[in-house]
Amino acid sequence: MKLSREIKTAILVIASILLFIWGYSYLKGRDLFINYKTLYVEYANVEGLNVAAPVTINGLVVGKVSKITIDNSTARIKVEMQIKSDFPIKKSSIAEIYATTLIAGKQIAIIPSKTGVDAVDGDSLVSSSKLGLTDELAKQIEPLKDKITKLLDNANVMLTNVNQILDAKSKENIRNSLANLNETLSQFKDASKEINSILGENKTKINIAMNNIDKASGNFSKLSDSLAKININKTVNNLEKTLANVNSVLGDVQAGKGTMGKLMKDDALYTNFKQTSKELELLLQDLRLHPTRYVNVSLFGKKNKPYVAPVTDSIKK
């Protein structure tokens, strides 16, 4: 069956009109072939948010921004969103504006809520805004800018003070100091040449001295080897045994054992020794006062004098 030219023209015009209507609706953010529910959210500022901006849930695109209007009474921005009806959203969910990149515009991310009733066509969600990377960077740079301004002011003051200090006389002193430094470096250069010359002349002596040092280090190495071969552990053990014996002897002396211990601990022996010492002292005193009593030389048979006890405290102690 052949269609007439008029019918073909009418079909083409109708298809063109339908295609235009679908394209216009798509550009406005609405797809005629998908079921949508309309939700609203109000913001104080939607800078960078445009119509047809995607609406996402956990990164998945579930709708678009269909209209942005302003409420003259409250000066708040009312955003209309078309959400695919396949995604149930709670009325207490949060619609947060965020910036994906520095170049791209802003989008709306719905943060789903686990409580509350499901949102139906015409309901409003809770609004929220998240600072973008640029806004966050500007917020962090703001206090840094004040610090940089203060730093530049301090630098200007410091440079002013430096310029005041560096007058003509100070500059001349600096030049003289630099000239003296150059002269010192020149003298140091000459001194280094003289040192090199001395080292060159005494190279043989230096080599002999280094050989002597090598020999001394070799002898020290042999000495250290000899010390390493000594049985230090055996010596230490013998020393420990000797100290143990000494401790044992000292313990016996402290306990009053043996001759030395009795001499140190026996009080009777000390008393006897003291008494004997006293009697010896009296004997020596009597011998000094009456020597004829002990040494009597008589040619004519003279009688001995009777014994008289000596005076106890006649000798100064």
PADREN-690769 format. One record per residue (C-alpha): x, y, z; residue in one letter; residue number from 1. Coordinates in nm, 2 decimals. Layout:
# residues N
site X: X; Y: Y; Z: Z; code: A; pos: NUM
...
//
This chain:
# residues 317
site X: 0.00; Y: 0.00; Z: 0.00; code: M; pos: 1
site X: 0.15; Y: 0.32; Z: -0.11; code: K; pos: 2
site X: 0.12; Y: 0.63; Z: 0.10; code: L; pos: 3
site X: 0.04; Y: 0.96; Z: -0.06; code: S; pos: 4
site X: 0.29; Y: 1.25; Z: -0.05; code: R; pos: 5
site X: 0.06; Y: 1.44; Z: 0.18; code: E; pos: 6
site X: 0.05; Y: 1.16; Z: 0.44; code: I; pos: 7
site X: 0.43; Y: 1.12; Z: 0.43; code: K; pos: 8
site X: 0.46; Y: 1.50; Z: 0.48; code: T; pos: 9
site X: 0.22; Y: 1.50; Z: 0.78; code: A; pos: 10
site X: 0.40; Y: 1.20; Z: 0.94; code: I; pos: 11
site X: 0.73; Y: 1.38; Z: 0.90; code: L; pos: 12
site X: 0.60; Y: 1.70; Z: 1.05; code: V; pos: 13
site X: 0.44; Y: 1.52; Z: 1.35; code: I; pos: 14
site X: 0.76; Y: 1.33; Z: 1.41; code: A; pos: 15
site X: 0.96; Y: 1.65; Z: 1.39; code: S; pos: 16
site X: 0.73; Y: 1.82; Z: 1.64; code: I; pos: 17
site X: 0.75; Y: 1.52; Z: 1.88; code: L; pos: 18
site X: 1.13; Y: 1.51; Z: 1.85; code: L; pos: 19
site X: 1.14; Y: 1.89; Z: 1.91; code: F; pos: 20
site X: 0.92; Y: 1.85; Z: 2.22; code: I; pos: 21
site X: 1.13; Y: 1.56; Z: 2.35; code: W; pos: 22
site X: 1.46; Y: 1.75; Z: 2.29; code: G; pos: 23
site X: 1.33; Y: 2.06; Z: 2.45; code: Y; pos: 24
site X: 1.22; Y: 1.87; Z: 2.76; code: S; pos: 25
site X: 1.55; Y: 1.68; Z: 2.77; code: Y; pos: 26
site X: 1.74; Y: 2.01; Z: 2.76; code: L; pos: 27
site X: 1.52; Y: 2.14; Z: 3.04; code: K; pos: 28
site X: 1.61; Y: 1.84; Z: 3.25; code: G; pos: 29
site X: 1.31; Y: 1.61; Z: 3.19; code: R; pos: 30
site X: 1.30; Y: 1.29; Z: 3.00; code: D; pos: 31
site X: 0.94; Y: 1.22; Z: 2.86; code: L; pos: 32
site X: 1.00; Y: 0.85; Z: 2.86; code: F; pos: 33
site X: 1.09; Y: 0.81; Z: 3.23; code: I; pos: 34
site X: 0.86; Y: 0.83; Z: 3.53; code: N; pos: 35
site X: 0.97; Y: 1.11; Z: 3.77; code: Y; pos: 36
site X: 0.85; Y: 1.25; Z: 4.10; code: K; pos: 37
site X: 0.91; Y: 1.61; Z: 4.18; code: T; pos: 38
site X: 1.09; Y: 1.71; Z: 4.50; code: L; pos: 39
site X: 1.18; Y: 2.05; Z: 4.64; code: Y; pos: 40
site X: 1.46; Y: 2.19; Z: 4.85; code: V; pos: 41
site X: 1.54; Y: 2.55; Z: 4.96; code: E; pos: 42
site X: 1.89; Y: 2.70; Z: 4.99; code: Y; pos: 43
site X: 2.03; Y: 3.03; Z: 5.10; code: A; pos: 44
site X: 2.29; Y: 3.02; Z: 4.82; code: N; pos: 45
site X: 2.31; Y: 2.80; Z: 4.51; code: V; pos: 46
site X: 2.61; Y: 2.97; Z: 4.35; code: E; pos: 47
site X: 2.73; Y: 2.75; Z: 4.06; code: G; pos: 48
site X: 2.42; Y: 2.53; Z: 4.05; code: L; pos: 49
site X: 2.24; Y: 2.52; Z: 3.71; code: N; pos: 50
site X: 1.93; Y: 2.37; Z: 3.56; code: V; pos: 51
site X: 1.99; Y: 2.01; Z: 3.44; code: A; pos: 52
site X: 2.26; Y: 1.96; Z: 3.70; code: A; pos: 53
site X: 2.26; Y: 1.59; Z: 3.80; code: P; pos: 54
site X: 2.12; Y: 1.47; Z: 4.13; code: V; pos: 55
site X: 2.30; Y: 1.17; Z: 4.28; code: T; pos: 56
site X: 2.27; Y: 0.92; Z: 4.56; code: I; pos: 57
site X: 2.60; Y: 0.77; Z: 4.67; code: N; pos: 58
site X: 2.75; Y: 0.87; Z: 4.33; code: G; pos: 59
site X: 2.46; Y: 0.73; Z: 4.12; code: L; pos: 60
site X: 2.27; Y: 0.98; Z: 3.90; code: V; pos: 61
site X: 1.90; Y: 0.94; Z: 4.00; code: V; pos: 62
site X: 1.76; Y: 1.27; Z: 3.86; code: G; pos: 63
site X: 1.82; Y: 1.63; Z: 3.75; code: K; pos: 64
site X: 1.75; Y: 1.98; Z: 3.86; code: V; pos: 65
site X: 1.45; Y: 2.09; Z: 3.66; code: S; pos: 66
site X: 1.39; Y: 2.45; Z: 3.79; code: K; pos: 67
site X: 1.55; Y: 2.71; Z: 4.01; code: I; pos: 68
site X: 1.33; Y: 2.99; Z: 4.14; code: T; pos: 69
site X: 1.36; Y: 3.26; Z: 4.41; code: I; pos: 70
site X: 1.11; Y: 3.33; Z: 4.69; code: D; pos: 71
site X: 1.08; Y: 3.70; Z: 4.71; code: N; pos: 72
site X: 0.93; Y: 3.69; Z: 5.06; code: S; pos: 73
site X: 1.22; Y: 3.49; Z: 5.22; code: T; pos: 74
site X: 1.50; Y: 3.56; Z: 4.96; code: A; pos: 75
site X: 1.57; Y: 3.19; Z: 4.96; code: R; pos: 76
site X: 1.64; Y: 2.98; Z: 4.64; code: I; pos: 77
site X: 1.39; Y: 2.71; Z: 4.57; code: K; pos: 78
site X: 1.52; Y: 2.42; Z: 4.36; code: V; pos: 79
site X: 1.29; Y: 2.17; Z: 4.19; code: E; pos: 80
site X: 1.43; Y: 1.82; Z: 4.13; code: M; pos: 81
site X: 1.30; Y: 1.55; Z: 3.92; code: Q; pos: 82
site X: 1.39; Y: 1.21; Z: 4.07; code: I; pos: 83
site X: 1.33; Y: 0.88; Z: 3.91; code: K; pos: 84
site X: 1.05; Y: 0.70; Z: 4.09; code: S; pos: 85
site X: 1.25; Y: 0.38; Z: 4.10; code: D; pos: 86
site X: 1.45; Y: 0.52; Z: 4.39; code: F; pos: 87
site X: 1.26; Y: 0.56; Z: 4.72; code: P; pos: 88
site X: 1.38; Y: 0.85; Z: 4.93; code: I; pos: 89
site X: 1.29; Y: 0.94; Z: 5.28; code: K; pos: 90
site X: 1.14; Y: 1.28; Z: 5.35; code: K; pos: 91
site X: 1.41; Y: 1.34; Z: 5.62; code: S; pos: 92
site X: 1.69; Y: 1.29; Z: 5.36; code: S; pos: 93
site X: 1.95; Y: 1.57; Z: 5.31; code: I; pos: 94
site X: 2.00; Y: 1.73; Z: 4.97; code: A; pos: 95
site X: 2.35; Y: 1.87; Z: 4.98; code: E; pos: 96
site X: 2.51; Y: 2.10; Z: 4.72; code: I; pos: 97
site X: 2.87; Y: 2.02; Z: 4.64; code: Y; pos: 98
site X: 3.13; Y: 2.09; Z: 4.38; code: A; pos: 99
site X: 3.28; Y: 1.79; Z: 4.20; code: T; pos: 100
site X: 3.59; Y: 1.97; Z: 4.05; code: T; pos: 101
site X: 3.74; Y: 2.31; Z: 4.01; code: L; pos: 102
site X: 3.61; Y: 2.35; Z: 3.66; code: I; pos: 103
site X: 3.27; Y: 2.17; Z: 3.66; code: A; pos: 104
site X: 2.96; Y: 2.33; Z: 3.82; code: G; pos: 105
site X: 2.79; Y: 2.22; Z: 4.13; code: K; pos: 106
site X: 2.56; Y: 1.92; Z: 4.18; code: Q; pos: 107
site X: 2.32; Y: 1.79; Z: 4.44; code: I; pos: 108
site X: 2.39; Y: 1.48; Z: 4.64; code: A; pos: 109
site X: 2.10; Y: 1.32; Z: 4.83; code: I; pos: 110
site X: 2.22; Y: 1.17; Z: 5.16; code: I; pos: 111
site X: 1.95; Y: 0.91; Z: 5.23; code: P; pos: 112
site X: 1.80; Y: 0.88; Z: 5.57; code: S; pos: 113
site X: 1.71; Y: 0.54; Z: 5.72; code: K; pos: 114
site X: 1.42; Y: 0.68; Z: 5.93; code: T; pos: 115
site X: 1.10; Y: 0.86; Z: 5.85; code: G; pos: 116
site X: 0.84; Y: 0.83; Z: 5.58; code: V; pos: 117
site X: 0.89; Y: 0.80; Z: 5.21; code: D; pos: 118
site X: 0.89; Y: 1.13; Z: 5.02; code: A; pos: 119
site X: 0.61; Y: 1.17; Z: 4.77; code: V; pos: 120
site X: 0.56; Y: 1.40; Z: 4.47; code: D; pos: 121
site X: 0.58; Y: 1.76; Z: 4.59; code: G; pos: 122
site X: 0.76; Y: 1.70; Z: 4.92; code: D; pos: 123
site X: 1.06; Y: 1.90; Z: 5.04; code: S; pos: 124
site X: 1.39; Y: 1.77; Z: 5.16; code: L; pos: 125
site X: 1.64; Y: 1.91; Z: 5.41; code: V; pos: 126
site X: 1.90; Y: 2.14; Z: 5.26; code: S; pos: 127
site X: 2.27; Y: 2.14; Z: 5.32; code: S; pos: 128
site X: 2.58; Y: 2.29; Z: 5.15; code: S; pos: 129
site X: 2.93; Y: 2.15; Z: 5.13; code: K; pos: 130
site X: 3.23; Y: 2.38; Z: 5.07; code: L; pos: 131
site X: 3.40; Y: 2.31; Z: 4.74; code: G; pos: 132
site X: 3.77; Y: 2.27; Z: 4.69; code: L; pos: 133
site X: 3.80; Y: 2.63; Z: 4.59; code: T; pos: 134
site X: 3.59; Y: 2.76; Z: 4.89; code: D; pos: 135
site X: 3.78; Y: 2.53; Z: 5.13; code: E; pos: 136
site X: 4.12; Y: 2.66; Z: 4.99; code: L; pos: 137
site X: 4.00; Y: 3.02; Z: 5.02; code: A; pos: 138
site X: 3.89; Y: 2.96; Z: 5.38; code: K; pos: 139
site X: 4.23; Y: 2.82; Z: 5.47; code: Q; pos: 140
site X: 4.42; Y: 3.09; Z: 5.28; code: I; pos: 141
site X: 4.23; Y: 3.38; Z: 5.45; code: E; pos: 142
site X: 4.42; Y: 3.36; Z: 5.79; code: P; pos: 143
site X: 4.74; Y: 3.30; Z: 5.59; code: L; pos: 144
site X: 4.68; Y: 3.62; Z: 5.40; code: K; pos: 145
site X: 4.66; Y: 3.82; Z: 5.72; code: D; pos: 146
site X: 4.99; Y: 3.66; Z: 5.85; code: K; pos: 147
site X: 5.16; Y: 3.74; Z: 5.51; code: I; pos: 148
site X: 5.04; Y: 4.10; Z: 5.54; code: T; pos: 149
site X: 5.18; Y: 4.13; Z: 5.89; code: K; pos: 150
site X: 5.51; Y: 3.97; Z: 5.77; code: L; pos: 151
site X: 5.54; Y: 4.21; Z: 5.48; code: L; pos: 152
site X: 5.48; Y: 4.51; Z: 5.72; code: D; pos: 153
site X: 5.75; Y: 4.38; Z: 5.95; code: N; pos: 154
site X: 5.98; Y: 4.33; Z: 5.66; code: A; pos: 155
site X: 5.92; Y: 4.69; Z: 5.55; code: N; pos: 156
site X: 5.99; Y: 4.82; Z: 5.90; code: V; pos: 157
site X: 6.31; Y: 4.60; Z: 5.91; code: M; pos: 158
site X: 6.43; Y: 4.73; Z: 5.57; code: L; pos: 159
site X: 6.36; Y: 5.09; Z: 5.68; code: T; pos: 160
site X: 6.57; Y: 5.03; Z: 6.00; code: N; pos: 161
site X: 6.85; Y: 4.87; Z: 5.79; code: V; pos: 162
site X: 6.86; Y: 5.16; Z: 5.56; code: N; pos: 163
site X: 6.88; Y: 5.40; Z: 5.85; code: Q; pos: 164
site X: 7.16; Y: 5.19; Z: 6.00; code: I; pos: 165
site X: 7.35; Y: 5.17; Z: 5.68; code: L; pos: 166
site X: 7.45; Y: 5.53; Z: 5.65; code: D; pos: 167
site X: 7.76; Y: 5.65; Z: 5.46; code: A; pos: 168
site X: 7.99; Y: 5.58; Z: 5.74; code: K; pos: 169
site X: 7.86; Y: 5.23; Z: 5.80; code: S; pos: 170
site X: 7.89; Y: 5.15; Z: 5.43; code: K; pos: 171
site X: 8.25; Y: 5.27; Z: 5.43; code: E; pos: 172
site X: 8.32; Y: 5.05; Z: 5.73; code: N; pos: 173
site X: 8.17; Y: 4.75; Z: 5.55; code: I; pos: 174
site X: 8.39; Y: 4.82; Z: 5.24; code: R; pos: 175
site X: 8.70; Y: 4.84; Z: 5.47; code: N; pos: 176
site X: 8.60; Y: 4.52; Z: 5.63; code: S; pos: 177
site X: 8.57; Y: 4.35; Z: 5.30; code: L; pos: 178
site X: 8.90; Y: 4.49; Z: 5.19; code: A; pos: 179
site X: 9.06; Y: 4.35; Z: 5.51; code: N; pos: 180
site X: 8.90; Y: 4.02; Z: 5.45; code: L; pos: 181
site X: 9.04; Y: 4.00; Z: 5.10; code: N; pos: 182
site X: 9.39; Y: 4.09; Z: 5.24; code: E; pos: 183
site X: 9.35; Y: 3.82; Z: 5.50; code: T; pos: 184
site X: 9.26; Y: 3.56; Z: 5.24; code: L; pos: 185
site X: 9.56; Y: 3.67; Z: 5.03; code: S; pos: 186
site X: 9.79; Y: 3.62; Z: 5.33; code: Q; pos: 187
site X: 9.63; Y: 3.29; Z: 5.40; code: F; pos: 188
site X: 9.70; Y: 3.19; Z: 5.04; code: K; pos: 189
site X: 10.07; Y: 3.29; Z: 5.08; code: D; pos: 190
site X: 10.08; Y: 3.10; Z: 5.41; code: A; pos: 191
site X: 9.94; Y: 2.78; Z: 5.24; code: S; pos: 192
site X: 10.21; Y: 2.81; Z: 4.98; code: K; pos: 193
site X: 10.48; Y: 2.83; Z: 5.24; code: E; pos: 194
site X: 10.33; Y: 2.53; Z: 5.42; code: I; pos: 195
site X: 10.33; Y: 2.33; Z: 5.10; code: N; pos: 196
site X: 10.69; Y: 2.43; Z: 5.04; code: S; pos: 197
site X: 10.79; Y: 2.31; Z: 5.40; code: I; pos: 198
site X: 10.60; Y: 1.99; Z: 5.35; code: L; pos: 199
site X: 10.78; Y: 1.93; Z: 5.03; code: G; pos: 200
site X: 11.12; Y: 1.99; Z: 5.18; code: E; pos: 201
site X: 11.05; Y: 1.76; Z: 5.48; code: N; pos: 202
site X: 10.87; Y: 1.49; Z: 5.29; code: K; pos: 203
site X: 11.14; Y: 1.24; Z: 5.38; code: T; pos: 204
site X: 11.13; Y: 1.32; Z: 5.75; code: K; pos: 205
site X: 10.75; Y: 1.30; Z: 5.74; code: I; pos: 206
site X: 10.76; Y: 0.96; Z: 5.58; code: N; pos: 207
site X: 11.01; Y: 0.83; Z: 5.84; code: I; pos: 208
site X: 10.78; Y: 0.96; Z: 6.12; code: A; pos: 209
site X: 10.48; Y: 0.79; Z: 5.96; code: M; pos: 210
site X: 10.68; Y: 0.47; Z: 5.94; code: N; pos: 211
site X: 10.76; Y: 0.50; Z: 6.31; code: N; pos: 212
site X: 10.39; Y: 0.55; Z: 6.38; code: I; pos: 213
site X: 10.32; Y: 0.23; Z: 6.18; code: D; pos: 214
site X: 10.57; Y: 0.04; Z: 6.38; code: K; pos: 215
site X: 10.44; Y: 0.17; Z: 6.70; code: A; pos: 216
site X: 10.08; Y: 0.07; Z: 6.60; code: S; pos: 217
site X: 10.21; Y: -0.28; Z: 6.51; code: G; pos: 218
site X: 10.38; Y: -0.31; Z: 6.85; code: N; pos: 219
site X: 10.06; Y: -0.20; Z: 7.01; code: F; pos: 220
site X: 9.87; Y: -0.46; Z: 6.81; code: S; pos: 221
site X: 10.11; Y: -0.73; Z: 6.93; code: K; pos: 222
site X: 10.07; Y: -0.61; Z: 7.28; code: L; pos: 223
site X: 9.70; Y: -0.63; Z: 7.26; code: S; pos: 224
site X: 9.72; Y: -0.98; Z: 7.11; code: D; pos: 225
site X: 9.94; Y: -1.08; Z: 7.40; code: S; pos: 226
site X: 9.70; Y: -0.94; Z: 7.65; code: L; pos: 227
site X: 9.42; Y: -1.12; Z: 7.47; code: A; pos: 228
site X: 9.60; Y: -1.45; Z: 7.51; code: K; pos: 229
site X: 9.63; Y: -1.41; Z: 7.89; code: I; pos: 230
site X: 9.38; Y: -1.62; Z: 8.07; code: N; pos: 231
site X: 9.20; Y: -1.33; Z: 8.24; code: I; pos: 232
site X: 8.92; Y: -1.55; Z: 8.35; code: N; pos: 233
site X: 9.16; Y: -1.78; Z: 8.55; code: K; pos: 234
site X: 9.32; Y: -1.47; Z: 8.70; code: T; pos: 235
site X: 8.99; Y: -1.33; Z: 8.80; code: V; pos: 236
site X: 8.88; Y: -1.67; Z: 8.95; code: N; pos: 237
site X: 9.20; Y: -1.68; Z: 9.16; code: N; pos: 238
site X: 9.15; Y: -1.33; Z: 9.27; code: L; pos: 239
site X: 8.79; Y: -1.41; Z: 9.37; code: E; pos: 240
site X: 8.92; Y: -1.72; Z: 9.57; code: K; pos: 241
site X: 9.18; Y: -1.51; Z: 9.74; code: T; pos: 242
site X: 8.93; Y: -1.24; Z: 9.84; code: L; pos: 243
site X: 8.70; Y: -1.52; Z: 9.96; code: A; pos: 244
site X: 8.98; Y: -1.65; Z: 10.19; code: N; pos: 245
site X: 9.05; Y: -1.30; Z: 10.31; code: V; pos: 246
site X: 8.68; Y: -1.25; Z: 10.39; code: N; pos: 247
site X: 8.68; Y: -1.58; Z: 10.58; code: S; pos: 248
site X: 8.98; Y: -1.48; Z: 10.79; code: V; pos: 249
site X: 8.83; Y: -1.14; Z: 10.86; code: L; pos: 250
site X: 8.50; Y: -1.32; Z: 10.96; code: G; pos: 251
site X: 8.69; Y: -1.54; Z: 11.20; code: D; pos: 252
site X: 8.87; Y: -1.24; Z: 11.35; code: V; pos: 253
site X: 8.54; Y: -1.06; Z: 11.38; code: Q; pos: 254
site X: 8.39; Y: -1.37; Z: 11.55; code: A; pos: 255
site X: 8.68; Y: -1.39; Z: 11.80; code: G; pos: 256
site X: 8.83; Y: -1.71; Z: 11.66; code: K; pos: 257
site X: 9.20; Y: -1.78; Z: 11.65; code: G; pos: 258
site X: 9.48; Y: -1.58; Z: 11.81; code: T; pos: 259
site X: 9.41; Y: -1.26; Z: 11.63; code: M; pos: 260
site X: 9.04; Y: -1.28; Z: 11.70; code: G; pos: 261
site X: 9.11; Y: -1.34; Z: 12.07; code: K; pos: 262
site X: 9.35; Y: -1.05; Z: 12.08; code: L; pos: 263
site X: 9.08; Y: -0.83; Z: 11.93; code: M; pos: 264
site X: 8.77; Y: -0.97; Z: 12.11; code: K; pos: 265
site X: 8.90; Y: -1.11; Z: 12.45; code: D; pos: 266
site X: 8.84; Y: -0.83; Z: 12.72; code: D; pos: 267
site X: 9.03; Y: -1.03; Z: 12.99; code: A; pos: 268
site X: 9.34; Y: -1.04; Z: 12.77; code: L; pos: 269
site X: 9.32; Y: -0.67; Z: 12.72; code: Y; pos: 270
site X: 9.28; Y: -0.61; Z: 13.10; code: T; pos: 271
site X: 9.58; Y: -0.83; Z: 13.17; code: N; pos: 272
site X: 9.78; Y: -0.66; Z: 12.91; code: F; pos: 273
site X: 9.69; Y: -0.32; Z: 13.05; code: K; pos: 274
site X: 9.77; Y: -0.43; Z: 13.41; code: Q; pos: 275
site X: 10.11; Y: -0.58; Z: 13.30; code: T; pos: 276
site X: 10.19; Y: -0.25; Z: 13.12; code: S; pos: 277
site X: 10.11; Y: -0.06; Z: 13.43; code: K; pos: 278
site X: 10.33; Y: -0.28; Z: 13.65; code: E; pos: 279
site X: 10.61; Y: -0.25; Z: 13.40; code: L; pos: 280
site X: 10.57; Y: 0.12; Z: 13.41; code: E; pos: 281
site X: 10.60; Y: 0.12; Z: 13.80; code: L; pos: 282
site X: 10.90; Y: -0.11; Z: 13.78; code: L; pos: 283
site X: 11.08; Y: 0.13; Z: 13.54; code: L; pos: 284
site X: 10.99; Y: 0.42; Z: 13.76; code: Q; pos: 285
site X: 11.13; Y: 0.25; Z: 14.07; code: D; pos: 286
site X: 11.44; Y: 0.16; Z: 13.88; code: L; pos: 287
site X: 11.49; Y: 0.52; Z: 13.78; code: R; pos: 288
site X: 11.44; Y: 0.65; Z: 14.13; code: L; pos: 289
site X: 11.63; Y: 0.38; Z: 14.32; code: H; pos: 290
site X: 11.89; Y: 0.22; Z: 14.09; code: P; pos: 291
site X: 12.10; Y: 0.10; Z: 14.38; code: T; pos: 292
site X: 11.82; Y: -0.12; Z: 14.49; code: R; pos: 293
site X: 11.86; Y: -0.33; Z: 14.18; code: Y; pos: 294
site X: 12.23; Y: -0.28; Z: 14.10; code: V; pos: 295
site X: 12.43; Y: -0.27; Z: 14.43; code: N; pos: 296
site X: 12.81; Y: -0.27; Z: 14.41; code: V; pos: 297
site X: 12.96; Y: -0.25; Z: 14.76; code: S; pos: 298
site X: 13.33; Y: -0.31; Z: 14.84; code: L; pos: 299
site X: 13.28; Y: -0.31; Z: 15.21; code: F; pos: 300
site X: 12.96; Y: -0.51; Z: 15.24; code: G; pos: 301
site X: 12.70; Y: -0.23; Z: 15.29; code: K; pos: 302
site X: 12.35; Y: -0.34; Z: 15.38; code: K; pos: 303
site X: 12.06; Y: -0.30; Z: 15.14; code: N; pos: 304
site X: 11.81; Y: -0.04; Z: 15.20; code: K; pos: 305
site X: 11.45; Y: -0.15; Z: 15.29; code: P; pos: 306
site X: 11.20; Y: -0.16; Z: 14.99; code: Y; pos: 307
site X: 10.98; Y: 0.15; Z: 14.96; code: V; pos: 308
site X: 10.69; Y: 0.14; Z: 14.72; code: A; pos: 309
site X: 10.73; Y: 0.39; Z: 14.43; code: P; pos: 310
site X: 10.49; Y: 0.68; Z: 14.39; code: V; pos: 311
site X: 10.23; Y: 0.58; Z: 14.13; code: T; pos: 312
site X: 10.18; Y: 0.92; Z: 13.95; code: D; pos: 313
site X: 10.54; Y: 1.05; Z: 13.97; code: S; pos: 314
site X: 10.59; Y: 1.02; Z: 13.58; code: I; pos: 315
site X: 10.40; Y: 1.25; Z: 13.36; code: K; pos: 316
site X: 10.20; Y: 1.07; Z: 13.10; code: K; pos: 317
//
